[in-house]
Amino acid sequence: MKAMILAAGRGTRMATLTDDTPKPLLKVGGKALIVWHIERLVAAGVKEIVINHAYLGQQVEDTLGDGQQWDAQITYSPESTALETAGGIANALPLLGTDSFLVVNGDVFCDIDYMTLVTALPKPNLAHLVMVDNPPEHPKGDFVLQAGKLKATGENQLTFSGVGVYSPALFDTVVQGEAARLAPLLTAAMADGLVTGGHHQGVWHDIGTPERLREIDRQLKSG
């Protein structure tokens, strides 16, 4: 299985930290956020990695190179302007191939076991999402997980972690090179019962503000 790390966002909530540095290259525990994902993907046997980028994208390529130092094979999907999540994934499909693939948001920090996701998408499902407990900054959640399936509405919603496995078919309606959001595609697939989910109860943080970045960095450095 191949993987894609989403790294095209501007990171506007990070204030001046992203003026000269793309958000996935911000460091916690002495390593860039995106490097934590690369290392965990390789440890799970996922070595072919596609990374999209837009804002300060050349820095991403210059820093990570071809991935050889992590025993990975990194290719890049540049975007002149950020295409949002679904648009970015659809734009990278020629690099991802025809089989299902793993996608990770480059600006989260987690200990999700990627090895458990390598075979998480049996046909005819179009997506498998890793859900987490709702953090304080997102108390209402995103989707409802019931008996392994996800629904767009209902009680006891959980938050989408930004980690999922997708079939290329989920993006059939997205025009390559155009911006498109992921949520409408997922809710449509949920209505057809084609999205499964799992509940991760370990470490997960959305690094959305400088304060959260500093707190995770403090925790990692203190062990």
KEKE-3310 file (N, C-alpha, C; in steps of 0.2 Angstrom, whole numbers, plus 5000, padded with zeros to 4 digits):
npx = (5004:5002:5005:4999:5004:4997:5001:4999:4993:4992:4993:4987:4983:4994:5001:5015:5024:5023:5027:5039:5041:5034:5019:5020:5033:5036:5043:5042:5047:5060:5059:5053:5035:5030:5040:5039:5027:5032:5042:5034:5026:5035:5040:5028:5029:5025:5032:5032:5028:5018:5019:5009:5011:5010:5010:5026:5032:5044:5053:5048:5052:5066:5070:5065:5069:5072:5068:5076:5084:5076:5073:5063:5053:5050:5039:5033:5018:5015:5006:5000:4991:4983:4973:4963:4957:4951:4953:4967:4971:4965:4972:4984:4982:4987:5000:4997:4991:4980:4975:4969:4973:4983:4980:4987:4985:4996:4998:4995:4998:5001:4999:4994:4993:4999:5001:4989:4980:4984:4977:4963:4952:4941:4932:4915:4918:4922:4930:4939:4939:4949:4944:4943:4942:4932:4941:4944:4944:4935:4921:4909:4911:4912:4907:4897:4900:4895:4894:4905:4903:4902:4892:4884:4876:4869:4869:4882:4894:4910:4927:4935:4951:4960:4967:4965:4960:4958:4948:4952:4941:4932:4935:4930:4922:4928:4936:4952:4965:4957:4950:4943:4932:4934:4924:4910:4911:4913:4901:4892:4896:4894:4880:4877:4882:4895:4907:4918:4924:4936:4940:4951:4960:4971:4986:4983:4983:4978:4988:4985:4987:5000:5001:4997:5006:5018:5015:5014:5027:5033:5029:5034:5048:5049:5047)
npy = (4994:5011:5028:5044:5060:5074:5090:5103:5114:5131:5135:5146:5148:5147:5158:5168:5158:5151:5159:5158:5145:5130:5122:5108:5106:5111:5109:5096:5088:5088:5084:5087:5088:5081:5071:5063:5056:5050:5041:5032:5027:5020:5011:5003:4997:5004:5011:5018:5034:5048:5066:5080:5098:5116:5130:5137:5126:5121:5121:5109:5099:5101:5099:5085:5078:5063:5054:5044:5044:5039:5026:5027:5030:5044:5054:5069:5080:5094:5109:5123:5132:5129:5114:5110:5096:5085:5089:5089:5076:5070:5076:5070:5056:5050:5047:5038:5027:5013:5005:5005:5017:5025:5039:5053:5067:5080:5089:5083:5075:5059:5042:5032:5016:5013:5001:4993:4998:4994:4984:4988:4991:4983:4978:4982:4995:5012:5020:5021:5027:5034:5037:5048:5053:5067:5082:5097:5108:5105:5100:5095:5085:5074:5063:5048:5033:5017:5000:4998:5005:5021:5036:5051:5059:5060:5054:5055:5058:5056:5063:5065:5059:5063:5053:5041:5027:5026:5022:5024:5027:5034:5047:5050:5060:5071:5084:5084:5094:5104:5113:5104:5099:5086:5082:5082:5071:5061:5060:5058:5045:5038:5039:5028:5018:5015:5018:5014:5013:5016:5017:5026:5027:5031:5042:5057:5073:5088:5099:5114:5127:5139:5137:5123:5117:5120:5114:5100:5098:5101:5090:5079:5081:5080:5067)
npz = (5000:4996:5003:5007:5012:5018:5015:5011:5017:5023:5036:5044:5057:5065:5067:5067:5066:5054:5045:5038:5037:5032:5039:5041:5043:5055:5072:5084:5099:5094:5081:5064:5062:5051:5049:5059:5055:5043:5048:5056:5046:5038:5047:5048:5036:5025:5012:5001:4998:4995:4994:4995:4992:4994:4999:5002:4997:4991:5001:5008:4999:4999:5012:5015:5004:4993:5002:5006:5017:5027:5023:5014:4999:4992:4983:4975:4975:4968:4971:4963:4970:4985:4985:4993:5003:4996:4983:4983:4985:4974:4964:4965:4962:4950:4955:4965:4961:4957:4968:4984:4996:5010:5019:5027:5038:5038:5048:5061:5077:5082:5089:5081:5075:5060:5054:5056:5047:5034:5028:5028:5020:5014:4998:4995:5000:5001:5009:5024:5040:5054:5069:5083:5101:5105:5104:5115:5107:5097:5101:5096:5087:5072:5064:5066:5074:5072:5075:5067:5056:5048:5050:5045:5053:5069:5087:5099:5092:5085:5082:5067:5064:5054:5048:5036:5025:5008:4993:4976:4969:4976:4973:4960:4955:4956:4948:4941:4947:4952:4966:4980:4993:5006:5014:5009:4999:5008:5016:5006:5002:5015:5016:5007:5014:5013:5020:5032:5050:5063:5081:5088:5103:5108:5108:5101:5093:5086:5079:5080:5084:5090:5104:5106:5099:5106:5119:5115:5111:5124:5131:5124:5126:5139:5141)
capx = (5000:5005:5003:5000:5004:4994:5006:4999:4990:4995:4994:4987:4982:5000:5003:5021:5028:5023:5028:5044:5041:5028:5017:5022:5040:5037:5046:5040:5051:5066:5058:5047:5029:5029:5045:5036:5023:5036:5045:5029:5024:5040:5040:5023:5030:5023:5038:5031:5025:5017:5017:5008:5013:5009:5014:5033:5033:5051:5056:5047:5056:5073:5071:5064:5072:5068:5066:5081:5087:5071:5072:5057:5053:5045:5037:5029:5012:5015:5000:5001:4987:4981:4967:4959:4959:4949:4956:4974:4971:4963:4977:4990:4980:4992:5006:4995:4989:4973:4973:4967:4979:4983:4981:4988:4986:5003:4999:4993:5003:4997:5003:4990:4997:4997:5001:4983:4976:4986:4971:4957:4947:4938:4927:4915:4919:4926:4934:4939:4942:4951:4940:4946:4937:4932:4945:4941:4943:4930:4917:4903:4913:4911:4903:4894:4903:4890:4895:4910:4901:4901:4886:4885:4872:4867:4871:4888:4899:4917:4931:4939:4958:4964:4970:4960:4961:4953:4948:4952:4934:4929:4936:4928:4918:4933:4940:4959:4967:4952:4949:4937:4932:4933:4918:4904:4912:4912:4894:4888:4898:4891:4873:4877:4884:4902:4912:4919:4928:4938:4940:4958:4960:4978:4988:4981:4983:4978:4992:4981:4989:5006:5000:4996:5013:5023:5013:5016:5034:5035:5027:5039:5054:5049:5046)
capy = (5000:5018:5033:5051:5064:5081:5095:5109:5120:5137:5135:5153:5149:5146:5165:5170:5152:5148:5164:5156:5138:5126:5119:5101:5106:5113:5103:5094:5083:5088:5082:5090:5084:5076:5066:5058:5051:5046:5036:5027:5023:5015:5005:4999:4993:5008:5015:5023:5040:5054:5072:5086:5104:5122:5135:5136:5119:5119:5119:5103:5095:5102:5096:5078:5074:5057:5050:5038:5043:5035:5020:5028:5033:5050:5058:5075:5082:5101:5113:5131:5135:5123:5112:5107:5089:5080:5091:5088:5069:5068:5078:5065:5050:5047:5044:5034:5021:5011:5002:5009:5020:5028:5046:5056:5074:5081:5093:5080:5071:5054:5036:5028:5011:5012:4994:4990:5001:4992:4980:4991:4993:4978:4981:4988:5001:5018:5024:5019:5033:5033:5042:5049:5056:5074:5087:5103:5113:5102:5096:5092:5079:5075:5057:5043:5026:5012:4993:4998:5009:5028:5039:5058:5062:5055:5056:5052:5059:5057:5067:5062:5060:5065:5047:5036:5024:5028:5019:5030:5028:5040:5054:5050:5066:5077:5086:5084:5101:5109:5112:5101:5097:5079:5080:5080:5065:5056:5060:5054:5038:5036:5037:5022:5013:5013:5020:5010:5017:5013:5022:5026:5030:5033:5049:5061:5080:5092:5105:5119:5133:5138:5134:5116:5115:5120:5109:5093:5098:5100:5083:5074:5082:5078:5060)
capz = (5000:4996:5008:5005:5018:5016:5018:5007:5020:5024:5043:5046:5064:5069:5068:5064:5065:5048:5040:5034:5038:5031:5045:5043:5045:5062:5075:5091:5101:5090:5074:5061:5062:5045:5050:5064:5051:5038:5052:5058:5040:5036:5052:5046:5030:5020:5011:4995:5001:4991:4998:4991:4995:4990:5002:5004:4995:4989:5008:5010:4995:5000:5018:5015:4998:4991:5008:5007:5024:5031:5019:5010:4992:4993:4977:4977:4971:4970:4969:4963:4975:4989:4982:4998:5004:4991:4977:4983:4984:4967:4959:4966:4960:4946:4959:4970:4958:4957:4974:4990:4999:5016:5019:5034:5038:5040:5054:5067:5080:5085:5089:5077:5072:5053:5051:5056:5042:5028:5024:5032:5016:5009:4994:4990:5004:4998:5014:5031:5044:5061:5073:5090:5105:5103:5108:5118:5102:5092:5105:5093:5083:5065:5062:5071:5073:5075:5072:5062:5050:5050:5048:5045:5058:5075:5093:5101:5087:5086:5078:5062:5065:5048:5045:5033:5019:5003:4987:4971:4966:4980:4970:4953:4953:4957:4942:4943:4947:4954:4973:4982:5000:5007:5018:5004:4996:5013:5018:5001:5003:5021:5014:5004:5019:5011:5024:5039:5054:5069:5086:5091:5110:5111:5107:5095:5094:5080:5080:5076:5087:5093:5111:5106:5097:5112:5124:5113:5112:5131:5133:5121:5129:5146:5141)
cpx = (5004:5002:5003:4999:5002:4998:5005:4996:4994:4997:4993:4986:4988:5004:5010:5026:5028:5024:5034:5045:5035:5026:5020:5029:5042:5039:5043:5045:5058:5065:5052:5041:5028:5034:5042:5031:5027:5039:5040:5026:5029:5040:5034:5023:5028:5029:5037:5026:5024:5015:5015:5010:5011:5013:5021:5035:5040:5054:5055:5051:5063:5074:5070:5068:5068:5066:5071:5084:5082:5070:5065:5058:5048:5045:5033:5023:5012:5008:5002:4997:4984:4974:4962:4960:4957:4953:4964:4975:4970:4969:4983:4988:4985:4998:5004:4993:4982:4971:4972:4974:4978:4984:4982:4988:4993:5004:4995:4998:4999:5002:4998:4995:4995:4997:4994:4978:4978:4981:4964:4952:4945:4933:4920:4916:4924:4931:4934:4943:4944:4948:4944:4940:4937:4936:4942:4939:4937:4925:4911:4905:4911:4906:4901:4897:4898:4892:4900:4909:4900:4895:4887:4882:4870:4870:4878:4893:4906:4921:4935:4946:4962:4968:4965:4963:4956:4954:4949:4945:4930:4930:4935:4925:4922:4937:4948:4962:4963:4951:4943:4938:4931:4926:4912:4905:4911:4905:4890:4889:4895:4884:4872:4880:4891:4908:4913:4924:4931:4939:4947:4958:4966:4980:4986:4980:4983:4982:4990:4984:4996:5006:5000:5003:5018:5021:5015:5024:5037:5034:5032:5046:5055:5048:5039)
cpy = (5006:5022:5040:5055:5071:5086:5102:5115:5125:5138:5142:5153:5148:5153:5166:5163:5149:5153:5162:5149:5135:5122:5112:5100:5109:5108:5102:5088:5082:5086:5085:5085:5079:5070:5061:5053:5047:5040:5030:5024:5018:5009:5001:4996:4997:5013:5020:5028:5046:5060:5077:5092:5110:5128:5133:5128:5117:5117:5112:5098:5095:5098:5088:5074:5068:5052:5044:5038:5039:5028:5021:5030:5038:5053:5064:5077:5089:5104:5120:5134:5129:5121:5109:5100:5085:5082:5089:5080:5067:5070:5073:5058:5046:5044:5039:5027:5019:5007:5007:5011:5024:5035:5049:5064:5076:5086:5090:5076:5066:5047:5031:5022:5010:5005:4991:4993:4998:4988:4982:4992:4988:4981:4979:4995:5006:5021:5020:5024:5031:5039:5042:5053:5064:5079:5093:5108:5111:5097:5093:5086:5080:5069:5053:5037:5021:5005:4994:5002:5016:5031:5047:5062:5057:5058:5052:5052:5059:5061:5063:5064:5063:5060:5043:5032:5025:5024:5025:5031:5033:5046:5054:5056:5072:5078:5087:5092:5106:5108:5109:5098:5089:5078:5078:5073:5059:5055:5056:5047:5034:5034:5031:5016:5010:5015:5017:5015:5013:5018:5021:5030:5031:5040:5052:5068:5083:5098:5111:5126:5133:5135:5126:5113:5115:5115:5102:5093:5097:5093:5078:5075:5080:5070:5057)
cpz = (5000:5001:5005:5012:5015:5019:5014:5011:5022:5032:5046:5054:5068:5069:5064:5063:5058:5042:5035:5034:5036:5037:5046:5045:5052:5067:5082:5093:5097:5083:5071:5061:5057:5046:5054:5060:5046:5042:5054:5052:5038:5041:5051:5039:5024:5018:5005:4997:4996:4995:4994:4995:4990:4993:5004:5002:4994:4996:5010:5006:4997:5007:5018:5009:4995:4996:5010:5014:5029:5028:5016:5003:4992:4986:4979:4972:4972:4967:4969:4968:4979:4986:4987:4998:4998:4984:4977:4982:4977:4962:4960:4964:4955:4949:4964:4968:4959:4963:4979:4993:5006:5016:5026:5034:5041:5046:5061:5070:5083:5085:5086:5074:5065:5050:5051:5051:5035:5024:5027:5027:5011:5005:4996:4994:5000:5003:5021:5035:5051:5064:5080:5094:5104:5107:5111:5112:5097:5096:5102:5089:5076:5062:5068:5069:5076:5071:5066:5056:5052:5046:5049:5051:5064:5081:5094:5095:5089:5081:5073:5063:5060:5045:5042:5027:5014:4997:4982:4969:4970:4977:4963:4951:4954:4951:4944:4942:4949:4962:4975:4989:5000:5010:5014:5001:5002:5015:5013:5001:5009:5020:5011:5008:5016:5014:5031:5043:5060:5074:5089:5098:5113:5110:5101:5097:5087:5082:5077:5079:5090:5100:5111:5104:5103:5117:5122:5113:5119:5133:5131:5124:5136:5147:5143)
residu = (MET:LYS:ALA:MET:ILE:LEU:ALA:ALA:GLY:ARG:GLY:THR:ARG:MET:ALA:THR:LEU:THR:ASP:ASP:THR:PRO:LYS:PRO:LEU:LEU:LYS:VAL:GLY:GLY:LYS:ALA:LEU:ILE:VAL:TRP:HIS:ILE:GLU:ARG:LEU:VAL:ALA:ALA:GLY:VAL:LYS:GLU:ILE:VAL:ILE:ASN:HIS:ALA:TYR:LEU:GLY:GLN:GLN:VAL:GLU:ASP:THR:LEU:GLY:ASP:GLY:GLN:GLN:TRP:ASP:ALA:GLN:ILE:THR:TYR:SER:PRO:GLU:SER:THR:ALA:LEU:GLU:THR:ALA:GLY:GLY:ILE:ALA:ASN:ALA:LEU:PRO:LEU:LEU:GLY:THR:ASP:SER:PHE:LEU:VAL:VAL:ASN:GLY:ASP:VAL:PHE:CYS:ASP:ILE:ASP:TYR:MET:THR:LEU:VAL:THR:ALA:LEU:PRO:LYS:PRO:ASN:LEU:ALA:HIS:LEU:VAL:MET:VAL:ASP:ASN:PRO:PRO:GLU:HIS:PRO:LYS:GLY:ASP:PHE:VAL:LEU:GLN:ALA:GLY:LYS:LEU:LYS:ALA:THR:GLY:GLU:ASN:GLN:LEU:THR:PHE:SER:GLY:VAL:GLY:VAL:TYR:SER:PRO:ALA:LEU:PHE:ASP:THR:VAL:VAL:GLN:GLY:GLU:ALA:ALA:ARG:LEU:ALA:PRO:LEU:LEU:THR:ALA:ALA:MET:ALA:ASP:GLY:LEU:VAL:THR:GLY:GLY:HIS:HIS:GLN:GLY:VAL:TRP:HIS:ASP:ILE:GLY:THR:PRO:GLU:ARG:LEU:ARG:GLU:ILE:ASP:ARG:GLN:LEU:LYS:SER:GLY)
# end
